[in-house]
Amino acid sequence: MNQTCKQLAAPLMTILLVLCMCAAAELTGNQEILFPEIAAIAAGALLRKKAAWNTDGLHILGMIAAGAFAGVLIVRFLPLPHWMQMSTAFLLALLMLRGSRCGFAPAISAIVLPVMLGTETLVYPAAAICLTGAILLLRKAAVRLGVTEPFAFTPQPRMQRRDLTDLLLCWTAGTVLIAIAMGTGFRYLAAPPLLVAFTECRKPDSGMQKHPVAAVGLMTACAAAGSLMRMLALRLTLPLFPAAGITILLVILLMRRTGLWLPPAAALSILAFLIPAAALPMFAVQICIGAALLVGTAVLHTKLSSAIARRSGAGTPHTQWR
């Protein structure tokens, strides 16, 4: 296989997967099949030479499965106000992420998304598991083609007391935004992919830490692309799944143009195909505000931690998600 074909293989796999997912949801009339984080997982597992997370296939599939079932169970059996259900889901996701000792942050969205949408059916976890399995099979093919490298998983250190403090700070910041989002009715300020981006941004070597403005701009642009493509398809009474395929193509081009490979941005573009049509005009605006607040909080936290570490002579600050 020549170099050009190799370069096109991963993007084509990603676009095809999103097309199939959206077509299945639209043709069956079952929106629970639509799992936006699949676009993020594909972006992190297929579009990069090296996987975006310190994980392997078993952890990816297991955490998506556990997260999807946990989210549905929270909706079914936890009789709390909506924002408290989301906060509980976020805390459970952080604990699961740390307990697994890997950095697979998309699992956060797997838990929080069904809670945000009030999903009770088991179609959602079944679809999430099948689609994630499809990505892992495609990645095996990509490895054989030499497009991507095999997974390289090194377990993170076991949780220490300072890790627990950091986790609670992360959860508190997310909960504050969730409460604001649910209380004001601007619920997409705390869209699940933004919570994923928040945890990813807390890594000191994250691209979002180095280029926070560009990161917020990219997530906003991807959300806008999804919104505009869906509104155009609705206006022209066209099927939605081709619009979703074009959206992912635009996302890939935006990422290549900016040089920032942010999986949550891909998820935000597909989330636009799942929300109520009435929410589309303001979706990108809410994403922009939410992204700015969360990325800004993560960057500020890192700078304050560094300053405190320098004053105390402790050297480089320890960060849970590093």
N, C-alpha and C positions, 0 to 999 in steps of 0.2 A: 504494500500500500504506500502510495507516494505521500509526501509531507502535507500537501494541500488537503487530501482526503482525511488524513489524521487530524488536522486542525478543525475540520468541519464535523467530524464524527461526534464529538461530545455535545456541541450545540444542537445538532440535529437530534440526538438522543433526548436531550432535555426538552426541546420543542415538541417532539413526538409524544413524550410521556404526558406533558401538560395537555396537549390536544386530546389524547385518549381519555384522560381524567375528566376534562370538562365536557367532552362529547358524551361520556357515560352518564354524567350528572344531568346533562340537558335532555338527552334522549329518554332517560328513565323518569325524569321529573323528580329525582331524589337528590336534593342539594347536599345531603350528608356525605355524599361521595366526594364532594369538592373539599379537598384538604390543602389550603394554600401553602402550608409549610413544605409540601412536596417540592414546590418550585425552589425553596431555599435549600432543601437537602440535595436536590439535583445540582444546584449551583455550586454547593460546597463539595460535593462528591464527584461530579463529572467535569465541571468546567475548569477545575484547577488541577495542575499536575500532581500536587500533593493535597490530600484531604484537608479541609478547612478546620477540622477538629481532631483532637487527640483521642481517637476512638477506633473502633473496628466494627465490622458488619454485625456481629452478635450484639454489641452494646446498642448500636443504632436501632436495630429491629426490636430488641427487648425494651428499650426505653420508650420508643414510640408506642408499642403495644401497651405497656404499663401506664403510660401517660394518658393515652386515649381512653382506656377503660376507667381510669381514675377520674377523669373529667366528667364522663357520663354518670358515674356513681355519685359524684358530688351534686350534680344537678338533680338526680333522682332522690337521694336520701339525706341531703344536708339542708335542713329547713332554716336557712339564714337569709338575710337580705342579699340582693344580687352582688353588691360590691364586696360583702364579706365572703361570699362564695368564691368570687374571683381572687380575693386576697388569700384565702385558704389554699386555692389551687396553685397560686404563685409560690406560696411557702412550701407546699408539698413538692413542687417542681424543683425548687432550689435544694431541698433536702435530698431528693432523688439524684439530682445532678452531682451533688457533693458526695453522696453515699456511693455512687457508681465509680467515683474517682476518675471520671473522664470528662472531657469538655464539650459534650454534645448538647449545646444549648437549645437547639430546635425542639427538644423534648418539652421545654417550657410551654411552647405554643400548643403542643399536642394536648396538654392538660387544660390550659386556660381557654383555648378557643371554644370547646363545647360548652364551657361554663358561660362565657360571654354570650353565646348564641342560644343558650338554653336547650342544647341537644340532649335528648334522652334515648334515642334509638341506638341499637348496637350496630347499625349500618356504618356509622362513623368510625368506630375502631376497626371494623372489618376492612373498610376501604383504606384506612390509614396503614394497616399492616400489609395489605396486598400491594399498595402503591410503593411503600418503602421497600418491600421485597423486590419489586420490579427495578427500583433504582440500584439495589445491590447486585442484581443480575447484570444490569447494564454496565455497572462499574467493573464487574469481572471481565466483561467483554472489552471495556476500555483499557483495562490493564493488559490484556493479551495483545491489544493493538499497539500498546506502548504509549497510549494517550495519557494515562494516569499511572501513578505509582501505587503499589500495594499499601494497604493500611499499615501504620506503624503506631501501635498503642503502647504507651508507657503509663501505668497507673500513677495518678497524682498521690502525694503524701496523704496519710490519714489525717482526718480533721483534728485540729488542735483548738484550744480555747479561743485563740485570736481569730481562727477561721469562723467560729460560731458567731463572734461579735460582728465580723465582716458580713456574714450571711444575714444577720438580723438587720444590719444597716441597709443592705440591699433590699430586703423584703419591706422594710419600713418606707423607703423611698418609692418603691413600686406601689405599695398600698396607698400612699398619699395620692399618687396620680390616679390610681384606680377609683378612689373615693371621689376625687374631683370630677373625673370623667363620667362616672355613673350619676353623681349628684347634679351635674349641670346638663346632662343629656348629650354631651359631646363625647360619646362613649369610645370613639376611635382614637382619642388622645392616649388611651391605654390599650391600643390594639395589641394582641399577643405578639406579633413579630417585633413590635417596639420593645416589649419586655425582654425578648430574646436579644435584641440589639443592645439593650442596657447592660445585660450581663456580659455580653461579648466586649463591650466598650470598656469594661472595668479591667480588662487585661492591659497591663502597661505597654505591651508591644502591639496592641491592636491598631489597625489602620485608622479606626475612628478616633483614637487618642491623638494620632499624629495629624489627622486632617478632619477635625470635627465639623467644620463648616461644609466641606465637600461631602461628608457622610450624610449630614442632614439634607443637603441639596439632592443627593442621589436618591435617598429614600423618598423624598417628596416627589421627585421626578418620576420614579417608578410607580408610586401611588397614582399620580396624575395620568400616567400612560394607561394604566388599567382602567381608571375612571372614564377617560375620554374614549377609549376603544369600546368599552361596554355601552356608554351612552350613544355612540355612533351606531353600534349594531342595533340597539333598541330603537333608535330613531328611524333607521332604514328597514326595520323588521327583518333583520338577518340573523342567522344562527349565531350563538355567542361563542361557540368553541373555536371557530377560526379567528375571532377577535382576540381570544385568549392566547392563541398561538402567535399571533402578530405581536401581542404585548410582551411575551417572553423574548421574542426576537429583539424588540426594542430595548428590553432590560439588558440583554447580553451586550448589545451595542453600546449602551450607556456605560456599563461596567468597563468595557474595553476602552472606551473613550476617556473615562476618568482614571482608569488604573486602580479603582477600588472594587474589590470583589466582596460585596456584602450580601450574604445569603438572605438576611431578613428583608432586604429591599425587593428581592424576587418574590418573597411571600406576600409582601404588601401589594404588589401589582396584581396578584391573583385574588387576594382578599377582596378587591374591588368587584369581583364577579360573584361574590357571595353575599354582600351586604344588601339591604333594601335599596331599590332604585332611587328612592327619594333622598337617600343619604349621599349619593354620588357627587353632586356639585360641591359639597363641603368636605368630602373625604380627604383630599390631598391637603387642604388647609389644616384639618385636625391632625393629620399625620405630621405635617411640618412642625406644628406647635408641640405635639407630644415628643417628637424626635429631638427637637431643640432642648426641651426640658430634661429629658432623660440623658441625652449625650452630654449636655452641659453639666448635669449633676455628677455623672461619672468622671468627667475630666476634672471638675473641681475637687472631687473626692481624692483623685490620684495626686493632684498637686498639693493638697493639704497633707496627705499622708507622707509625701516626699519631704515636705518642709519640716514636719514633725520628726521624721526619721533623721534628717540632717541635724536638727537641733539636739536630738538625743544621742547622736553619734551612732545610730543603729544601722546606718548604711541604707541599702536599698529596701524600701518598705515591702513587707509581705502582703500579697494580695491573693485572696482565695482562688480567683479564677485564672491565675497566671498559668 
